[in-house]
Amino acid sequence: MARIAGVNIPMDKHIVIALTYVFGVGLTTSKKVLKEAGIDETIRTKDLSDDQVNSLRTILEKNYRLEGDLRRDKTSSIKRLKEISSYRGSRHTKGLPSRGQRTKSNSRTVRGNVRKTTGSGRRTLTKT
């Protein structure tokens, strides 16, 4: 089992996709790292040799912020926005979109405004 940055990457997927399971590695970064390591993108993770896995691990851990460090940076940035009482920080506190998206028709579940679907609008008569 290949383990990179504390994450077990899937064995039956192409390595270019399997690397994206690491937080902080997207498709573009994955392709760039594989090119630097000289590994074919179409090879499956289970077919990698130990040397190839080690080279991928060293390139990723040396050049990129991954997993715990990146999560810590992200939360500290959000915490800073909240502490300086910025508009974006207040939106994070309330759990609302912070990048200008509309909230009248979208983000209903975040706001707690879940609308139940109704029938035709006619009430059924009850016999008493």
SEROKOL-651768 format. One record per residue: residue in three letters; residue number from 1; z, y, x of N, C-alpha, C, O in turn. Coordinates in steps of 0.02 Angstrom, whole numbers. Example, Ala and Ser with C-alpha at 12.3 -4.5 7.8 and 13.67 -1.06 7.14 Angstrom:
// SEROKOL-651768
<node dose="ALA" mardo="1" n_pz="390" n_py="-284" n_px="660" ca_pz="390" ca_py="-225" ca_px="615" c_pz="390" c_py="-165" c_px="660" o_pz="423" o_py="-166" o_px="712"/>
<node dose="SER" mardo="2" n_pz="354" n_py="-112" n_px="642" ca_pz="357" ca_py="-53" ca_px="684" c_pz="394" c_py="2" c_px="645" o_pz="402" o_py="57" o_px="670"/>
This chain:
// SEROKOL-651768
<node dose="MET" mardo="1" n_pz="0" n_py="-59" n_px="42" ca_pz="0" ca_py="0" ca_px="0" c_pz="0" c_py="62" c_px="45" o_pz="43" o_py="70" o_px="87"/>
<node dose="ALA" mardo="2" n_pz="-49" n_py="105" n_px="34" ca_pz="-54" ca_py="167" ca_px="73" c_pz="-5" c_py="218" c_px="45" o_pz="-2" o_py="230" o_px="-15"/>
<node dose="ARG" mardo="3" n_pz="33" n_py="248" n_px="90" ca_pz="84" ca_py="297" ca_px="70" c_pz="73" c_py="361" c_px="111" o_pz="80" o_py="361" o_px="172"/>
<node dose="ILE" mardo="4" n_pz="56" n_py="414" n_px="76" ca_pz="43" ca_py="478" ca_px="109" c_pz="88" c_py="532" c_px="77" o_pz="87" o_py="540" o_px="16"/>
<node dose="ALA" mardo="5" n_pz="125" n_py="567" n_px="118" ca_pz="170" ca_py="621" ca_px="96" c_pz="219" c_py="598" c_px="43" o_pz="236" o_py="635" o_px="-3"/>
<node dose="GLY" mardo="6" n_pz="242" n_py="536" n_px="50" ca_pz="291" ca_py="509" ca_px="3" c_pz="263" c_py="486" c_px="-63" o_pz="301" o_py="472" o_px="-110"/>
<node dose="VAL" mardo="7" n_pz="197" n_py="480" n_px="-68" ca_pz="165" ca_py="459" ca_px="-131" c_pz="125" c_py="396" c_px="-118" o_pz="86" o_py="392" o_px="-70"/>
<node dose="ASN" mardo="8" n_pz="135" n_py="346" n_px="-160" ca_pz="94" ca_py="286" ca_px="-156" c_pz="27" c_py="301" c_px="-190" o_pz="24" o_py="313" o_px="-250"/>
<node dose="ILE" mardo="9" n_pz="-26" n_py="300" n_px="-151" ca_pz="-91" ca_py="315" ca_px="-180" c_pz="-122" c_py="250" c_px="-206" o_pz="-112" o_py="197" o_px="-175"/>
<node dose="PRO" mardo="10" n_pz="-160" n_py="253" n_px="-261" ca_pz="-187" ca_py="192" ca_px="-292" c_pz="-236" c_py="156" c_px="-247" o_pz="-275" o_py="187" o_px="-210"/>
<node dose="MET" mardo="11" n_pz="-233" n_py="90" n_px="-249" ca_pz="-273" ca_py="49" ca_px="-203" c_pz="-344" c_py="37" c_px="-227" o_pz="-389" o_py="27" o_px="-186"/>
<node dose="ASP" mardo="12" n_pz="-356" n_py="37" n_px="-292" ca_pz="-422" ca_py="17" ca_px="-318" c_pz="-468" c_py="76" c_px="-333" o_pz="-521" o_py="66" o_px="-363"/>
<node dose="LYS" mardo="13" n_pz="-450" n_py="136" n_px="-311" ca_pz="-492" ca_py="194" ca_px="-323" c_pz="-526" c_py="215" c_px="-258" o_pz="-503" o_py="198" o_px="-204"/>
<node dose="HIS" mardo="14" n_pz="-580" n_py="253" n_px="-265" ca_pz="-612" ca_py="283" ca_px="-206" c_pz="-561" c_py="329" c_px="-173" o_pz="-521" o_py="361" o_px="-207"/>
<node dose="ILE" mardo="15" n_pz="-563" n_py="332" n_px="-107" ca_pz="-513" ca_py="370" ca_px="-70" c_pz="-516" c_py="445" c_px="-87" o_pz="-465" o_py="479" o_px="-85"/>
<node dose="VAL" mardo="16" n_pz="-575" n_py="470" n_px="-103" ca_pz="-582" ca_py="541" ca_px="-119" c_pz="-542" c_py="558" c_px="-183" o_pz="-516" o_py="613" o_px="-189"/>
<node dose="ILE" mardo="17" n_pz="-539" n_py="511" n_px="-229" ca_pz="-501" ca_py="521" ca_px="-291" c_pz="-427" c_py="504" c_px="-280" o_pz="-383" o_py="537" o_px="-308"/>
<node dose="ALA" mardo="18" n_pz="-414" n_py="453" n_px="-242" ca_pz="-345" ca_py="430" ca_px="-231" c_pz="-303" c_py="483" c_px="-196" o_pz="-243" o_py="488" o_px="-208"/>
<node dose="LEU" mardo="19" n_pz="-334" n_py="523" n_px="-152" ca_pz="-296" ca_py="575" ca_px="-117" c_pz="-273" c_py="630" c_px="-164" o_pz="-225" o_py="665" o_px="-148"/>
<node dose="THR" mardo="20" n_pz="-306" n_py="638" n_px="-221" ca_pz="-287" ca_py="691" ca_px="-267" c_pz="-222" c_py="674" c_px="-303" o_pz="-196" o_py="717" o_px="-339"/>
<node dose="TYR" mardo="21" n_pz="-195" n_py="615" n_px="-295" ca_pz="-131" ca_py="597" ca_px="-324" c_pz="-73" c_py="630" c_px="-288" o_pz="-17" o_py="632" o_px="-313"/>
<node dose="VAL" mardo="22" n_pz="-87" n_py="657" n_px="-229" ca_pz="-37" ca_py="694" ca_px="-191" c_pz="-36" c_py="765" c_px="-217" o_pz="-88" o_py="797" o_px="-222"/>
<node dose="PHE" mardo="23" n_pz="23" n_py="791" n_px="-234" ca_pz="29" ca_py="859" ca_px="-260" c_pz="9" c_py="908" c_px="-205" o_pz="38" o_py="908" o_px="-151"/>
<node dose="GLY" mardo="24" n_pz="-40" n_py="950" n_px="-220" ca_pz="-64" ca_py="999" ca_px="-171" c_pz="-132" c_py="980" c_px="-142" o_pz="-160" o_py="1018" o_px="-103"/>
<node dose="VAL" mardo="25" n_pz="-158" n_py="921" n_px="-160" ca_pz="-223" ca_py="900" ca_px="-136" c_pz="-269" c_py="892" c_px="-196" o_pz="-258" o_py="850" o_px="-239"/>
<node dose="GLY" mardo="26" n_pz="-320" n_py="934" n_px="-199" ca_pz="-370" ca_py="930" ca_px="-251" c_pz="-432" c_py="896" c_px="-224" o_pz="-432" o_py="868" o_px="-169"/>
<node dose="LEU" mardo="27" n_pz="-485" n_py="898" n_px="-263" ca_pz="-547" ca_py="864" ca_px="-244" c_pz="-579" c_py="897" c_px="-183" o_pz="-603" o_py="863" o_px="-138"/>
<node dose="THR" mardo="28" n_pz="-578" n_py="963" n_px="-180" ca_pz="-609" ca_py="999" ca_px="-124" c_pz="-571" c_py="985" c_px="-60" o_pz="-601" o_py="971" o_px="-8"/>
<node dose="THR" mardo="29" n_pz="-504" n_py="989" n_px="-63" ca_pz="-464" ca_py="975" ca_px="-4" c_pz="-472" c_py="903" c_px="19" o_pz="-475" o_py="889" o_px="79"/>
<node dose="SER" mardo="30" n_pz="-476" n_py="858" n_px="-29" ca_pz="-485" ca_py="787" ca_px="-14" c_pz="-550" c_py="775" c_px="24" o_pz="-551" o_py="740" o_px="74"/>
<node dose="LYS" mardo="31" n_pz="-604" n_py="806" n_px="1" ca_pz="-669" ca_py="798" ca_px="34" c_pz="-667" c_py="828" c_px="105" o_pz="-696" o_py="799" o_px="151"/>
<node dose="LYS" mardo="32" n_pz="-634" n_py="885" n_px="112" ca_pz="-630" ca_py="919" ca_px="176" c_pz="-591" c_py="876" c_px="227" o_pz="-611" o_py="871" o_px="285"/>
<node dose="VAL" mardo="33" n_pz="-536" n_py="846" n_px="205" ca_pz="-494" ca_py="805" ca_px="249" c_pz="-532" c_py="742" c_px="269" o_pz="-528" o_py="721" o_px="327"/>
<node dose="LEU" mardo="34" n_pz="-567" n_py="711" n_px="222" ca_pz="-605" ca_py="650" ca_px="238" c_pz="-661" c_py="665" c_px="287" o_pz="-676" o_py="624" o_px="331"/>
<node dose="LYS" mardo="35" n_pz="-692" n_py="722" n_px="280" ca_pz="-745" ca_py="741" ca_px="327" c_pz="-716" c_py="752" c_px="397" o_pz="-746" o_py="731" o_px="446"/>
<node dose="GLU" mardo="36" n_pz="-658" n_py="784" n_px="400" ca_pz="-625" ca_py="796" ca_px="464" c_pz="-603" c_py="731" c_px="497" o_pz="-606" o_py="724" o_px="558"/>
<node dose="ALA" mardo="37" n_pz="-581" n_py="683" n_px="456" ca_pz="-559" ca_py="618" ca_px="483" c_pz="-617" c_py="571" c_px="497" o_pz="-608" o_py="520" o_px="530"/>
<node dose="GLY" mardo="38" n_pz="-676" n_py="587" n_px="471" ca_pz="-735" ca_py="545" ca_px="482" c_pz="-734" c_py="481" c_px="440" o_pz="-756" o_py="429" o_px="463"/>
<node dose="ILE" mardo="39" n_pz="-709" n_py="487" n_px="380" ca_pz="-704" ca_py="429" ca_px="334" c_pz="-752" c_py="440" c_px="276" o_pz="-757" o_py="496" o_px="250"/>
<node dose="ASP" mardo="40" n_pz="-787" n_py="387" n_px="256" ca_pz="-834" ca_py="390" ca_px="201" c_pz="-796" c_py="400" c_px="135" o_pz="-744" o_py="369" o_px="125"/>
<node dose="GLU" mardo="41" n_pz="-822" n_py="443" n_px="90" ca_pz="-788" ca_py="457" ca_px="27" c_pz="-790" c_py="400" c_px="-22" o_pz="-746" o_py="394" o_px="-65"/>
<node dose="THR" mardo="42" n_pz="-840" n_py="356" n_px="-16" ca_pz="-848" ca_py="303" ca_px="-66" c_pz="-807" c_py="241" c_px="-51" o_pz="-806" o_py="194" o_px="-91"/>
<node dose="ILE" mardo="43" n_pz="-774" n_py="239" n_px="6" ca_pz="-734" ca_py="180" ca_px="24" c_pz="-672" c_py="178" c_px="-20" o_pz="-644" o_py="230" o_px="-37"/>
<node dose="ARG" mardo="44" n_pz="-651" n_py="118" n_px="-38" ca_pz="-590" ca_py="110" ca_px="-78" c_pz="-529" c_py="113" c_px="-34" o_pz="-532" o_py="99" o_px="26"/>
<node dose="THR" mardo="45" n_pz="-473" n_py="130" n_px="-63" ca_pz="-411" ca_py="138" ca_px="-25" c_pz="-390" c_py="72" c_px="7" o_pz="-365" o_py="72" o_px="63"/>
<node dose="LYS" mardo="46" n_pz="-400" n_py="17" n_px="-28" ca_pz="-379" ca_py="-48" ca_px="-2" c_pz="-420" c_py="-69" c_px="59" o_pz="-398" o_py="-112" o_px="97"/>
<node dose="ASP" mardo="47" n_pz="-479" n_py="-39" n_px="68" ca_pz="-522" ca_py="-57" ca_px="124" c_pz="-509" c_py="-15" c_px="186" o_pz="-542" o_py="-26" o_px="238"/>
<node dose="LEU" mardo="48" n_pz="-464" n_py="33" n_px="183" ca_pz="-449" ca_py="75" ca_px="241" c_pz="-408" c_py="37" c_px="292" o_pz="-365" o_py="-4" o_px="275"/>
<node dose="SER" mardo="49" n_pz="-421" n_py="50" n_px="355" ca_pz="-380" ca_py="20" ca_px="408" c_pz="-317" c_py="62" c_px="417" o_pz="-312" o_py="118" o_px="392"/>
<node dose="ASP" mardo="50" n_pz="-268" n_py="34" n_px="453" ca_pz="-205" ca_py="70" ca_px="465" c_pz="-217" c_py="133" c_px="506" o_pz="-184" o_py="184" o_px="494"/>
<node dose="ASP" mardo="51" n_pz="-264" n_py="131" n_px="553" ca_pz="-279" ca_py="190" ca_px="593" c_pz="-308" c_py="247" c_px="549" o_pz="-291" o_py="305" o_px="559"/>
<node dose="GLN" mardo="52" n_pz="-351" n_py="229" n_px="502" ca_pz="-380" ca_py="279" ca_px="458" c_pz="-326" c_py="311" c_px="413" o_pz="-326" o_py="371" o_px="402"/>
<node dose="VAL" mardo="53" n_pz="-281" n_py="270" n_px="387" ca_pz="-227" ca_py="296" ca_px="345" c_pz="-182" c_py="342" c_px="386" o_pz="-162" o_py="395" o_px="361"/>
<node dose="ASN" mardo="54" n_pz="-167" n_py="323" n_px="447" ca_pz="-125" ca_py="364" ca_px="490" c_pz="-159" c_py="431" c_px="506" o_pz="-127" o_py="483" o_px="508"/>
<node dose="SER" mardo="55" n_pz="-225" n_py="429" n_px="518" ca_pz="-260" ca_py="491" ca_px="533" c_pz="-260" c_py="537" c_px="472" o_pz="-251" o_py="598" o_px="479"/>
<node dose="LEU" mardo="56" n_pz="-270" n_py="509" n_px="412" ca_pz="-267" ca_py="549" ca_px="351" c_pz="-198" c_py="580" c_px="343" o_pz="-191" o_py="639" o_px="326"/>
<node dose="ARG" mardo="57" n_pz="-146" n_py="540" n_px="355" ca_pz="-78" ca_py="563" ca_px="347" c_pz="-62" c_py="621" c_px="395" o_pz="-33" o_py="671" o_px="375"/>
<node dose="THR" mardo="58" n_pz="-83" n_py="613" n_px="458" ca_pz="-68" ca_py="666" ca_px="506" c_pz="-106" c_py="730" c_px="491" o_pz="-79" o_py="784" o_px="498"/>
<node dose="ILE" mardo="59" n_pz="-169" n_py="724" n_px="471" ca_pz="-209" ca_py="784" ca_px="454" c_pz="-178" c_py="821" c_px="395" o_pz="-171" o_py="882" o_px="397"/>
<node dose="LEU" mardo="60" n_pz="-160" n_py="783" n_px="343" ca_pz="-132" ca_py="815" ca_px="283" c_pz="-64" c_py="848" c_px="297" o_pz="-52" o_py="904" o_px="277"/>
<node dose="GLU" mardo="61" n_pz="-20" n_py="812" n_px="332" ca_pz="47" ca_py="837" ca_px="342" c_pz="48" c_py="894" c_px="393" o_pz="93" o_py="937" o_px="391"/>
<node dose="LYS" mardo="62" n_pz="-1" n_py="896" n_px="439" ca_pz="-2" ca_py="948" ca_px="489" c_pz="-33" c_py="1013" c_px="463" o_pz="-9" o_py="1067" o_px="480"/>
<node dose="ASN" mardo="63" n_pz="-84" n_py="1008" n_px="422" ca_pz="-123" ca_py="1066" ca_px="402" c_pz="-109" c_py="1094" c_px="332" o_pz="-128" o_py="1150" o_px="318"/>
<node dose="TYR" mardo="64" n_pz="-77" n_py="1055" n_px="289" ca_pz="-69" ca_py="1076" ca_px="219" c_pz="3" c_py="1071" c_px="197" o_pz="42" o_py="1030" o_px="222"/>
<node dose="ARG" mardo="65" n_pz="21" n_py="1114" n_px="148" ca_pz="87" ca_py="1109" ca_px="116" c_pz="79" c_py="1061" c_px="58" o_pz="35" o_py="1070" o_px="15"/>
<node dose="LEU" mardo="66" n_pz="121" n_py="1010" n_px="56" ca_pz="115" ca_py="958" ca_px="6" c_pz="181" c_py="946" c_px="-29" o_pz="234" o_py="966" o_px="-5"/>
<node dose="GLU" mardo="67" n_pz="177" n_py="912" n_px="-86" ca_pz="234" ca_py="886" ca_px="-124" c_pz="294" c_py="932" c_px="-126" o_pz="291" o_py="985" o_px="-157"/>
<node dose="GLY" mardo="68" n_pz="349" n_py="913" n_px="-95" ca_pz="413" ca_py="948" ca_px="-102" c_pz="411" c_py="1020" c_px="-80" o_pz="437" o_py="1064" o_px="-114"/>
<node dose="ASP" mardo="69" n_pz="380" n_py="1034" n_px="-22" ca_pz="376" ca_py="1102" ca_px="3" c_pz="336" c_py="1147" c_px="-45" o_pz="356" o_py="1204" o_px="-59"/>
<node dose="LEU" mardo="70" n_pz="281" n_py="1121" n_px="-70" ca_pz="239" ca_py="1160" ca_px="-115" c_pz="274" c_py="1172" c_px="-182" o_pz="271" o_py="1227" o_px="-209"/>
<node dose="ARG" mardo="71" n_pz="307" n_py="1121" n_px="-208" ca_pz="345" ca_py="1130" ca_px="-270" c_pz="401" c_py="1181" c_px="-261" o_pz="413" o_py="1222" o_px="-305"/>
<node dose="ARG" mardo="72" n_pz="434" n_py="1178" n_px="-205" ca_pz="488" ca_py="1226" ca_px="-190" c_pz="461" c_py="1297" c_px="-186" o_pz="492" o_py="1344" o_px="-213"/>
<node dose="ASP" mardo="73" n_pz="404" n_py="1306" n_px="-154" ca_pz="373" ca_py="1372" ca_px="-149" c_pz="354" c_py="1398" c_px="-218" o_pz="364" o_py="1457" o_px="-234"/>
<node dose="LYS" mardo="74" n_pz="327" n_py="1354" n_px="-259" ca_pz="306" ca_py="1374" ca_px="-326" c_pz="366" c_py="1397" c_px="-368" o_pz="363" o_py="1449" o_px="-401"/>
<node dose="THR" mardo="75" n_pz="420" n_py="1357" n_px="-367" ca_pz="478" ca_py="1376" ca_px="-407" c_pz="512" c_py="1439" c_px="-380" o_pz="538" o_py="1479" o_px="-418"/>
<node dose="SER" mardo="76" n_pz="511" n_py="1448" n_px="-314" ca_pz="542" ca_py="1509" ca_px="-286" c_pz="501" c_py="1571" c_px="-304" o_pz="529" o_py="1624" o_px="-314"/>
<node dose="SER" mardo="77" n_pz="435" n_py="1564" n_px="-308" ca_pz="393" ca_py="1621" ca_px="-329" c_pz="407" c_py="1640" c_px="-401" o_pz="412" o_py="1699" o_px="-417"/>
<node dose="ILE" mardo="78" n_pz="414" n_py="1590" n_px="-444" ca_pz="429" ca_py="1603" ca_px="-515" c_pz="499" c_py="1633" c_px="-521" o_pz="511" o_py="1678" o_px="-561"/>
<node dose="LYS" mardo="79" n_pz="546" n_py="1607" n_px="-481" ca_pz="614" ca_py="1634" ca_px="-482" c_pz="615" c_py="1707" c_px="-460" o_pz="652" o_py="1747" o_px="-489"/>
<node dose="ARG" mardo="80" n_pz="576" n_py="1724" n_px="-409" ca_pz="572" ca_py="1793" ca_px="-386" c_pz="545" c_py="1839" c_px="-440" o_pz="570" o_py="1894" o_px="-450"/>
<node dose="LEU" mardo="81" n_pz="493" n_py="1816" n_px="-476" ca_pz="466" ca_py="1857" ca_px="-531" c_pz="518" c_py="1869" c_px="-585" o_pz="521" o_py="1923" o_px="-614"/>
<node dose="LYS" mardo="82" n_pz="558" n_py="1818" n_px="-599" ca_pz="611" ca_py="1826" ca_px="-650" c_pz="664" c_py="1874" c_px="-626" o_pz="689" o_py="1915" o_px="-665"/>
<node dose="GLU" mardo="83" n_pz="682" n_py="1870" n_px="-562" ca_pz="736" ca_py="1912" ca_px="-536" c_pz="717" c_py="1986" c_px="-534" o_pz="760" o_py="2029" o_px="-545"/>
<node dose="ILE" mardo="84" n_pz="654" n_py="2002" n_px="-520" ca_pz="634" ca_py="2072" ca_px="-518" c_pz="616" c_py="2098" c_px="-587" o_pz="593" o_py="2155" o_px="-593"/>
<node dose="SER" mardo="85" n_pz="625" n_py="2058" n_px="-637" ca_pz="614" ca_py="2076" ca_px="-708" c_pz="543" c_py="2100" c_px="-720" o_pz="532" o_py="2149" o_px="-756"/>
<node dose="SER" mardo="86" n_pz="495" n_py="2066" n_px="-690" ca_pz="426" ca_py="2084" ca_px="-702" c_pz="403" c_py="2056" c_px="-769" o_pz="436" o_py="2013" o_px="-798"/>
<node dose="TYR" mardo="87" n_pz="346" n_py="2080" n_px="-792" ca_pz="319" ca_py="2056" ca_px="-856" c_pz="304" c_py="1981" c_px="-851" o_pz="320" o_py="1943" o_px="-896"/>
<node dose="ARG" mardo="88" n_pz="272" n_py="1961" n_px="-795" ca_pz="256" ca_py="1890" ca_px="-786" c_pz="319" c_py="1847" c_px="-785" o_pz="320" o_py="1792" o_px="-811"/>
<node dose="GLY" mardo="89" n_pz="371" n_py="1874" n_px="-754" ca_pz="434" ca_py="1837" ca_px="-751" c_pz="465" c_py="1827" c_px="-820" o_pz="491" o_py="1774" o_px="-836"/>
<node dose="SER" mardo="90" n_pz="460" n_py="1880" n_px="-862" ca_pz="487" ca_py="1874" ca_px="-930" c_pz="447" c_py="1824" c_px="-970" o_pz="475" o_py="1788" o_px="-1012"/>
<node dose="ARG" mardo="91" n_pz="381" n_py="1820" n_px="-959" ca_pz="340" ca_py="1771" ca_px="-994" c_pz="359" c_py="1700" c_px="-972" o_pz="360" o_py="1654" o_px="-1013"/>
<node dose="HIS" mardo="92" n_pz="373" n_py="1691" n_px="-908" ca_pz="395" ca_py="1626" ca_px="-884" c_pz="461" c_py="1607" c_px="-916" o_pz="471" o_py="1549" o_px="-935"/>
<node dose="THR" mardo="93" n_pz="507" n_py="1655" n_px="-921" ca_pz="572" ca_py="1642" ca_px="-951" c_pz="565" c_py="1620" c_px="-1023" o_pz="600" o_py="1574" o_px="-1046"/>
<node dose="LYS" mardo="94" n_pz="521" n_py="1653" n_px="-1060" ca_pz="511" ca_py="1637" ca_px="-1131" c_pz="468" c_py="1575" c_px="-1142" o_pz="464" o_py="1548" o_px="-1197"/>
<node dose="GLY" mardo="95" n_pz="435" n_py="1552" n_px="-1088" ca_pz="392" ca_py="1493" ca_px="-1095" c_pz="326" c_py="1508" c_px="-1127" o_pz="296" o_py="1465" o_px="-1160"/>
<node dose="LEU" mardo="96" n_pz="302" n_py="1569" n_px="-1118" ca_pz="238" ca_py="1590" ca_px="-1148" c_pz="186" c_py="1598" c_px="-1094" o_pz="203" o_py="1600" o_px="-1035"/>
<node dose="PRO" mardo="97" n_pz="121" n_py="1602" n_px="-1112" ca_pz="69" ca_py="1612" ca_px="-1062" c_pz="79" c_py="1677" c_px="-1025" o_pz="96" o_py="1728" o_px="-1056"/>
<node dose="SER" mardo="98" n_pz="68" n_py="1676" n_px="-960" ca_pz="82" ca_py="1736" ca_px="-920" c_pz="19" c_py="1768" c_px="-892" o_pz="23" o_py="1816" o_px="-854"/>
<node dose="ARG" mardo="99" n_pz="-39" n_py="1743" n_px="-910" ca_pz="-101" ca_py="1769" ca_px="-881" c_pz="-148" c_py="1798" c_px="-932" o_pz="-209" o_py="1794" o_px="-924"/>
<node dose="GLY" mardo="100" n_pz="-121" n_py="1827" n_px="-985" ca_pz="-162" ca_py="1864" ca_px="-1031" c_pz="-196" c_py="1824" c_px="-1086" o_pz="-237" o_py="1851" o_px="-1122"/>
<node dose="GLN" mardo="101" n_pz="-179" n_py="1761" n_px="-1093" ca_pz="-210" ca_py="1722" ca_px="-1147" c_pz="-183" c_py="1746" c_px="-1215" o_pz="-127" o_py="1772" o_px="-1219"/>
<node dose="ARG" mardo="102" n_pz="-223" n_py="1737" n_px="-1266" ca_pz="-201" ca_py="1757" ca_px="-1332" c_pz="-151" c_py="1707" c_px="-1359" o_pz="-155" o_py="1648" o_px="-1345"/>
<node dose="THR" mardo="103" n_pz="-103" n_py="1732" n_px="-1398" ca_pz="-52" ca_py="1687" ca_px="-1425" c_pz="-53" c_py="1685" c_px="-1501" o_pz="-14" o_py="1649" o_px="-1532"/>
<node dose="LYS" mardo="104" n_pz="-97" n_py="1724" n_px="-1532" ca_pz="-100" ca_py="1723" ca_px="-1605" c_pz="-126" c_py="1656" c_px="-1630" o_pz="-98" o_py="1627" o_px="-1677"/>
<node dose="SER" mardo="105" n_pz="-179" n_py="1632" n_px="-1598" ca_pz="-209" ca_py="1570" ca_px="-1622" c_pz="-198" c_py="1511" c_px="-1575" o_pz="-205" o_py="1453" o_px="-1596"/>
<node dose="ASN" mardo="106" n_pz="-181" n_py="1525" n_px="-1512" ca_pz="-169" ca_py="1470" ca_px="-1465" c_pz="-96" c_py="1468" c_px="-1445" o_pz="-57" o_py="1512" o_px="-1464"/>
<node dose="SER" mardo="107" n_pz="-77" n_py="1418" n_px="-1408" ca_pz="-9" ca_py="1406" ca_px="-1384" c_pz="42" c_py="1403" c_px="-1440" o_pz="99" o_py="1427" o_px="-1433"/>
<node dose="ARG" mardo="108" n_pz="22" n_py="1373" n_px="-1496" ca_pz="68" ca_py="1368" ca_px="-1553" c_pz="127" c_py="1323" c_px="-1537" o_pz="184" o_py="1340" o_px="-1554"/>
<node dose="THR" mardo="109" n_pz="114" n_py="1267" n_px="-1505" ca_pz="169" ca_py="1220" ca_px="-1493" c_pz="220" c_py="1250" c_px="-1444" o_pz="279" o_py="1235" o_px="-1449"/>
<node dose="VAL" mardo="110" n_pz="197" n_py="1290" n_px="-1397" ca_pz="243" ca_py="1322" ca_px="-1350" c_pz="288" c_py="1372" c_px="-1387" o_pz="347" o_py="1377" o_px="-1373"/>
<node dose="ARG" mardo="111" n_pz="258" n_py="1407" n_px="-1435" ca_pz="296" ca_py="1457" ca_px="-1473" c_pz="340" c_py="1426" c_px="-1526" o_pz="383" o_py="1460" o_px="-1554"/>
<node dose="GLY" mardo="112" n_pz="329" n_py="1363" n_px="-1542" ca_pz="368" ca_py="1331" ca_px="-1594" c_pz="339" c_py="1342" c_px="-1663" o_pz="373" o_py="1329" o_px="-1713"/>
<node dose="ASN" mardo="113" n_pz="278" n_py="1365" n_px="-1668" ca_pz="246" ca_py="1379" ca_px="-1731" c_pz="197" c_py="1323" c_px="-1746" o_pz="136" o_py="1333" o_px="-1742"/>
<node dose="VAL" mardo="114" n_pz="222" n_py="1266" n_px="-1764" ca_pz="179" ca_py="1209" ca_px="-1778" c_pz="161" c_py="1211" c_px="-1852" o_pz="205" o_py="1207" o_px="-1895"/>
<node dose="ARG" mardo="115" n_pz="97" n_py="1217" n_px="-1866" ca_pz="75" ca_py="1219" ca_px="-1936" c_pz="57" c_py="1149" c_px="-1958" o_pz="18" o_py="1114" o_px="-1925"/>
<node dose="LYS" mardo="116" n_pz="84" n_py="1129" n_px="-2013" ca_pz="68" ca_py="1064" ca_px="-2042" c_pz="4" c_py="1071" c_px="-2083" o_pz="-7" o_py="1122" o_px="-2116"/>
<node dose="THR" mardo="117" n_pz="-38" n_py="1021" n_px="-2080" ca_pz="-99" ca_py="1023" ca_px="-2119" c_pz="-82" c_py="1014" c_px="-2193" o_pz="-37" o_py="976" o_px="-2210"/>
<node dose="THR" mardo="118" n_pz="-118" n_py="1049" n_px="-2235" ca_pz="-105" ca_py="1044" ca_px="-2307" c_pz="-164" c_py="1012" c_px="-2341" o_pz="-216" o_py="1001" o_px="-2311"/>
<node dose="GLY" mardo="119" n_pz="-153" n_py="997" n_px="-2403" ca_pz="-206" ca_py="966" ca_px="-2443" c_pz="-253" c_py="1019" c_px="-2469" o_pz="-271" o_py="1065" o_px="-2433"/>
<node dose="SER" mardo="120" n_pz="-273" n_py="1013" n_px="-2532" ca_pz="-321" ca_py="1059" ca_px="-2562" c_pz="-288" c_py="1124" c_px="-2583" o_pz="-323" o_py="1172" o_px="-2598"/>
<node dose="GLY" mardo="121" n_pz="-223" n_py="1126" n_px="-2584" ca_pz="-189" ca_py="1187" ca_px="-2604" c_pz="-163" c_py="1182" c_px="-2675" o_pz="-123" o_py="1224" o_px="-2696"/>
<node dose="ARG" mardo="122" n_pz="-185" n_py="1132" n_px="-2712" ca_pz="-162" ca_py="1124" ca_px="-2781" c_pz="-99" c_py="1082" c_px="-2781" o_pz="-92" o_py="1034" o_px="-2743"/>
<node dose="ARG" mardo="123" n_pz="-54" n_py="1101" n_px="-2823" ca_pz="8" ca_py="1062" ca_px="-2830" c_pz="-3" c_py="1008" c_px="-2882" o_pz="-37" o_py="1018" o_px="-2932"/>
<node dose="THR" mardo="124" n_pz="28" n_py="952" n_px="-2870" ca_pz="23" ca_py="899" ca_px="-2920" c_pz="78" c_py="910" c_px="-2971" o_pz="134" o_py="928" o_px="-2954"/>
<node dose="LEU" mardo="125" n_pz="62" n_py="899" n_px="-3033" ca_pz="111" ca_py="908" ca_px="-3087" c_pz="158" c_py="848" c_px="-3089" o_pz="136" o_py="790" o_px="-3086"/>
<node dose="THR" mardo="126" n_pz="220" n_py="862" n_px="-3094" ca_pz="269" ca_py="807" ca_px="-3099" c_pz="291" c_py="801" c_px="-3172" o_pz="303" o_py="851" o_px="-3206"/>
<node dose="LYS" mardo="127" n_pz="295" n_py="740" n_px="-3194" ca_pz="316" ca_py="728" ca_px="-3263" c_pz="392" c_py="723" c_px="-3266" o_pz="423" o_py="688" o_px="-3226"/>
<node dose="THR" mardo="128" n_pz="420" n_py="759" n_px="-3313" ca_pz="493" ca_py="756" ca_px="-3321" c_pz="513" c_py="729" c_px="-3388" o_pz="572" o_py="723" o_px="-3402"/>
